[in-house]
Amino acid sequence: MFVGNLSFNTTVSILEDLFAKYGSVNSVRIIQNYYGRSKGFGYIEFQTVAQANAALALNGHTLDERDIRVDISTQRPYEQTAEKSAPRERRQPARRVRKTSGNSNSNPRPRAQRKQEPRIEVPREQSTTLFIGNMSWNTKEETL
């Protein structure tokens, strides 16, 4: 059975106590994110379908100042196998691999191992403007 719109403060024991009025509760799961915080929904498993149908009366019930949503859950198609699947392992992010196109500009070696090419100074036009940076806010034009 699906239970949604749960407060982040709702615990498994609170749900067990609430739904035990409608029958024998086999298990209660509150789904959590990567950091262990509630995602605001969970699943409750009853011993019989009749007990689960009776618990549908809690749809719209106020729990921890929130109107919860109660519904019969259905399994996803890939989970409808005879054996239960093992819990999913966390996927590691894919490592970025630098693709080389074969041209001379791509160099797969680390920067420290590359040969430093000499810089070519390009002659520029003469300028009458001088840039001065990192000056105090108290600096005045007369002091320059």
C-alpha positions in Angstrom: 0.0 0.0 0.0 1.3 3.5 -0.9 1.3 6.3 1.6 2.1 9.7 0.3 2.4 13.4 1.5 4.1 12.3 4.7 5.8 14.9 6.9 9.5 14.5 7.1 9.0 14.0 10.9 6.8 10.9 10.4 8.5 7.7 11.6 7.9 4.0 10.9 6.4 3.5 14.4 3.9 6.3 13.9 2.7 4.6 10.6 2.6 1.2 12.2 0.4 2.4 15.1 -1.9 4.3 12.7 -2.4 1.4 10.2 -2.5 -1.4 12.9 -6.1 -0.4 13.5 -7.1 -1.9 10.1 -5.2 -5.2 10.3 -1.9 -7.0 10.8 0.9 -4.9 9.4 3.8 -7.0 7.9 6.2 -4.2 7.1 6.5 -0.4 6.9 9.0 1.4 4.7 9.6 5.1 4.5 11.6 5.9 1.4 14.7 8.0 2.0 17.0 10.0 -0.3 20.8 9.5 -0.6 21.4 11.5 2.6 18.9 9.4 4.7 16.2 12.0 4.8 12.6 11.0 4.1 11.2 11.6 0.6 7.7 12.1 2.0 6.2 8.7 1.0 6.4 5.1 2.0 4.9 1.6 1.7 2.9 -0.5 4.1 2.3 -4.2 3.6 -0.7 -5.9 5.2 -1.2 -9.6 5.7 -4.4 -9.7 3.5 -5.8 -7.7 0.7 -9.0 -7.1 2.7 -7.0 -5.4 5.5 -5.3 -3.2 2.9 -8.7 -2.3 1.4 -10.0 -1.4 4.8 -7.0 0.9 5.4 -8.0 3.0 2.3 -10.3 4.8 4.8 -7.2 6.7 5.9 -7.0 8.5 2.6 -7.1 12.2 3.4 -6.5 11.6 7.1 -4.5 14.3 8.8 -1.1 13.1 10.2 1.5 15.5 11.5 -0.5 18.4 10.1 -0.6 17.0 6.6 -3.4 15.2 4.7 -1.9 11.9 3.7 -2.6 10.0 0.5 -3.3 6.3 0.8 -3.6 4.1 -2.2 -3.1 0.5 -3.3 0.3 0.3 -4.9 1.2 -1.7 -8.0 4.5 -3.1 -8.8 6.5 -1.7 -11.7 6.7 -4.1 -14.7 10.4 -4.9 -14.2 9.7 -5.8 -10.5 7.0 -8.3 -11.3 9.3 -11.3 -11.3 9.0 -14.5 -9.2 12.1 -13.6 -7.2 12.7 -10.4 -5.4 15.5 -8.3 -6.9 18.5 -7.4 -4.8 18.7 -3.8 -3.6 20.2 -1.5 -6.2 23.8 -0.5 -5.7 24.8 3.1 -6.0 26.0 4.0 -9.4 29.3 5.7 -9.6 29.4 8.7 -11.9 31.0 8.0 -15.2 34.5 9.2 -15.6 35.0 11.7 -18.2 37.4 10.5 -20.9 39.0 13.0 -23.1 38.4 12.1 -26.7 41.2 12.8 -29.1 40.3 13.5 -32.7 43.8 12.8 -34.0 44.7 16.4 -34.7 47.9 17.9 -33.3 46.2 20.2 -30.8 44.8 17.3 -28.7 47.4 16.0 -26.2 46.3 13.3 -23.7 49.4 13.7 -21.5 49.0 15.6 -18.2 49.8 19.3 -18.4 53.0 18.9 -16.4 54.5 16.4 -18.9 53.7 18.5 -22.0 56.5 20.4 -23.7 56.1 24.1 -23.2 56.1 25.8 -26.6 57.8 29.1 -26.7 55.4 32.1 -26.7 55.5 34.3 -29.7 55.2 38.0 -28.8 53.0 39.8 -31.3 53.9 43.4 -31.8 51.0 45.7 -30.8 50.1 49.3 -31.6 51.6 51.8 -29.2 49.1 53.0 -26.6 49.0 56.1 -24.4 46.8 54.4 -21.8 48.4 52.8 -18.7 46.5 50.3 -16.5 47.3 50.5 -12.8 45.5 47.9 -10.6 45.2 47.0 -6.9 45.1 50.6 -5.7 43.7 51.9 -2.4 40.3 53.5 -2.5 41.9 56.6 -0.9 44.2 57.1 -3.9 43.5 60.4 -5.7 44.4 61.4 -9.2 46.9 64.0 -7.9 48.9 61.3 -6.0 49.4 59.3 -9.2 
